[in-house]
Every structure is written in C-alpha cells, then in structure tokens.
Amino acid sequence: MLADDHAILRRDLKKILAARNDLEVIGEAADGLELLDLLRMSELAPHMVIVDITMPNLNGIEATRRIKMTHPDVKVLILTMHKSQEYLDHALSAGADGYLLKENVNTELFSAIEIIARGAVYVSPLLSKI
C-alpha cells in the first residue's frame, strides 16, 4: 500500500514498483487516516506500507505507530524528504522498518524493500552517515 498526499508521487511510485513482477500495489491513500481505514477494511493484507511523513489529517509517523499497534506484521517504509536525525529517530521510535529519502527512490527503493522484507531495518545511506 502507498500513502502520500501527492497523487503524482503515488502514480510514479506505482510505475516504478510495476517494473517488478513480485510487487503489487493493492491500495493507495492520501493521508494517514485513509491509510488506517484501508488497512482496517481491506481483505487483502499488505506485507508492506510505503508512507510519507508530511500528510494532512494524520502524519506518517503517527500512522506508523498506529499501524504497528493494530497490524504488527505489516512492514512500514517511510518515504520522505526530511533529511534529519530527529525525523529518523521519531520514525524508528514509532516502529518504522525503514527510512528512505525521496531523492534516493530511483536508486534505493528496491534495496530498501528487500532489506525490510528480510527483517532488517533500512536507513537511507545519506542519513546513516549523520
């Protein structure tokens, strides 16, 4: 599932993910509340949610916290423009399994997904150097 308030970004992410036969986007949300509703009502259980931090109604960090409380097996990859230790710390404290900068989507998205799917935590290389 994808959650970002920018429809163009969701569309582009779907195109990128469609390049892999083993990945399928089964739902999209424009904010954290819509994402939680999708998870609650969905008959399809996602393995992973890719979520932005800055969204209306419910931000991605709080959405992550709630997802982990109600769906602990769902992996959460934060996809964000926020390149700061503070945001990274909040995301990981909320239970995020990964933190990827939007500027690295083209080069790191599939690596991040694979690392998280194996049960490890992924942090964008630019932030792991902070």
WOJOUR-V308462 format. One record per residue. N is the residue number from 1. RES is the residue in one small letter. SS is DSSP state (H for helix, E for strand, L for the rest). PHI is phi in radians with two decimals (999 if undefined). BURIAL is b if it has 9 or more other C-alpha atoms within 8 Angstrom, else e. Layout:
# WOJOUR-V308462
n->N res->RES ss->SS phi->PHI burial->BURIAL
n->N res->RES ss->SS phi->PHI burial->BURIAL
This chain:
# WOJOUR-V308462
n->1 res->m ss->L phi->999 burial->b
n->2 res->l ss->E phi->-2.07 burial->b
n->3 res->a ss->E phi->-2.39 burial->b
n->4 res->d ss->L phi->-2.76 burial->b
n->5 res->d ss->L phi->-1.36 burial->b
n->6 res->h ss->L phi->-1.79 burial->e
n->7 res->a ss->H phi->-1.05 burial->e
n->8 res->i ss->H phi->-1.13 burial->e
n->9 res->l ss->H phi->-1.14 burial->e
n->10 res->r ss->H phi->-1.06 burial->b
n->11 res->r ss->H phi->-1.06 burial->e
n->12 res->d ss->H phi->-1.16 burial->e
n->13 res->l ss->H phi->-1.09 burial->e
n->14 res->k ss->H phi->-1.04 burial->b
n->15 res->k ss->H phi->-1.11 burial->e
n->16 res->i ss->H phi->-1.10 burial->e
n->17 res->l ss->H phi->-1.18 burial->b
n->18 res->a ss->H phi->-1.16 burial->b
n->19 res->a ss->L phi->-1.17 burial->e
n->20 res->r ss->L phi->-1.89 burial->e
n->21 res->n ss->L phi->-1.23 burial->e
n->22 res->d ss->L phi->-1.60 burial->e
n->23 res->l ss->L phi->-2.16 burial->e
n->24 res->e ss->L phi->-2.51 burial->e
n->25 res->v ss->L phi->-1.48 burial->b
n->26 res->i ss->L phi->-1.85 burial->e
n->27 res->g ss->L phi->-3.02 burial->e
n->28 res->e ss->E phi->-2.37 burial->b
n->29 res->a ss->E phi->-2.41 burial->b
n->30 res->a ss->L phi->-1.67 burial->b
n->31 res->d ss->L phi->-2.76 burial->b
n->32 res->g ss->H phi->-1.12 burial->b
n->33 res->l ss->H phi->-1.15 burial->b
n->34 res->e ss->H phi->-1.10 burial->b
n->35 res->l ss->H phi->-1.08 burial->b
n->36 res->l ss->H phi->-1.09 burial->b
n->37 res->d ss->H phi->-1.10 burial->e
n->38 res->l ss->H phi->-1.04 burial->b
n->39 res->l ss->H phi->-1.11 burial->e
n->40 res->r ss->H phi->-1.22 burial->e
n->41 res->m ss->H phi->-1.69 burial->e
n->42 res->s ss->L phi->-1.30 burial->e
n->43 res->e ss->L phi->-1.39 burial->e
n->44 res->l ss->L phi->-1.58 burial->e
n->45 res->a ss->L phi->-1.60 burial->e
n->46 res->p ss->L phi->-1.24 burial->e
n->47 res->h ss->L phi->-1.46 burial->e
n->48 res->m ss->E phi->-2.58 burial->b
n->49 res->v ss->E phi->-2.12 burial->b
n->50 res->i ss->E phi->-1.87 burial->b
n->51 res->v ss->E phi->-2.34 burial->b
n->52 res->d ss->L phi->-1.40 burial->b
n->53 res->i ss->L phi->-1.43 burial->b
n->54 res->t ss->L phi->-1.53 burial->e
n->55 res->m ss->L phi->-2.41 burial->b
n->56 res->p ss->L phi->-1.25 burial->e
n->57 res->n ss->L phi->1.20 burial->e
n->58 res->l ss->L phi->-2.69 burial->b
n->59 res->n ss->L phi->-1.28 burial->b
n->60 res->g ss->H phi->-1.15 burial->b
n->61 res->i ss->H phi->-1.23 burial->b
n->62 res->e ss->H phi->-1.19 burial->b
n->63 res->a ss->H phi->-1.06 burial->b
n->64 res->t ss->H phi->-1.06 burial->b
n->65 res->r ss->H phi->-0.99 burial->b
n->66 res->r ss->H phi->-1.23 burial->b
n->67 res->i ss->H phi->-1.06 burial->b
n->68 res->k ss->H phi->-1.16 burial->b
n->69 res->m ss->H phi->-1.30 burial->e
n->70 res->t ss->H phi->-1.71 burial->e
n->71 res->h ss->L phi->-2.38 burial->e
n->72 res->p ss->L phi->-1.07 burial->e
n->73 res->d ss->L phi->-1.46 burial->e
n->74 res->v ss->L phi->-1.34 burial->b
n->75 res->k ss->E phi->-1.38 burial->b
n->76 res->v ss->E phi->-2.17 burial->b
n->77 res->l ss->E phi->-1.90 burial->b
n->78 res->i ss->E phi->-1.41 burial->b
n->79 res->l ss->E phi->-2.09 burial->b
n->80 res->t ss->E phi->-2.57 burial->b
n->81 res->m ss->L phi->-1.62 burial->e
n->82 res->h ss->L phi->-1.34 burial->e
n->83 res->k ss->L phi->-1.80 burial->b
n->84 res->s ss->L phi->-2.47 burial->e
n->85 res->q ss->H phi->-1.08 burial->e
n->86 res->e ss->H phi->-1.06 burial->e
n->87 res->y ss->H phi->-1.13 burial->b
n->88 res->l ss->H phi->-1.03 burial->b
n->89 res->d ss->H phi->-1.06 burial->e
n->90 res->h ss->H phi->-1.12 burial->b
n->91 res->a ss->H phi->-1.11 burial->b
n->92 res->l ss->H phi->-1.17 burial->b
n->93 res->s ss->H phi->-1.12 burial->e
n->94 res->a ss->H phi->-1.33 burial->b
n->95 res->g ss->L phi->1.93 burial->b
n->96 res->a ss->L phi->-1.03 burial->b
n->97 res->d ss->L phi->-1.63 burial->b
n->98 res->g ss->E phi->-2.85 burial->b
n->99 res->y ss->E phi->-2.46 burial->b
n->100 res->l ss->E phi->-2.09 burial->b
n->101 res->l ss->E phi->-1.38 burial->b
n->102 res->k ss->H phi->-1.01 burial->e
n->103 res->e ss->H phi->-1.16 burial->e
n->104 res->n ss->H phi->-1.86 burial->b
n->105 res->v ss->H phi->-0.98 burial->b
n->106 res->n ss->H phi->-1.11 burial->e
n->107 res->t ss->H phi->-1.83 burial->e
n->108 res->e ss->H phi->-2.10 burial->b
n->109 res->l ss->H phi->-0.99 burial->b
n->110 res->f ss->H phi->-1.17 burial->e
n->111 res->s ss->H phi->-1.10 burial->e
n->112 res->a ss->H phi->-1.05 burial->b
n->113 res->i ss->H phi->-1.06 burial->b
n->114 res->e ss->H phi->-1.13 burial->e
n->115 res->i ss->H phi->-1.10 burial->b
n->116 res->i ss->H phi->-1.14 burial->b
n->117 res->a ss->H phi->-1.07 burial->e
n->118 res->r ss->L phi->-1.39 burial->e
n->119 res->g ss->L phi->1.73 burial->e
n->120 res->a ss->L phi->-1.68 burial->e
n->121 res->v ss->L phi->-1.68 burial->e
n->122 res->y ss->E phi->-1.93 burial->b
n->123 res->v ss->E phi->-2.28 burial->b
n->124 res->s ss->L phi->-0.84 burial->b
n->125 res->p ss->H phi->-0.94 burial->e
n->126 res->l ss->H phi->-1.11 burial->e
n->127 res->l ss->H phi->-1.54 burial->b
n->128 res->s ss->H phi->-1.20 burial->e
n->129 res->k ss->L phi->-1.59 burial->e
n->130 res->i ss->L phi->-1.27 burial->e
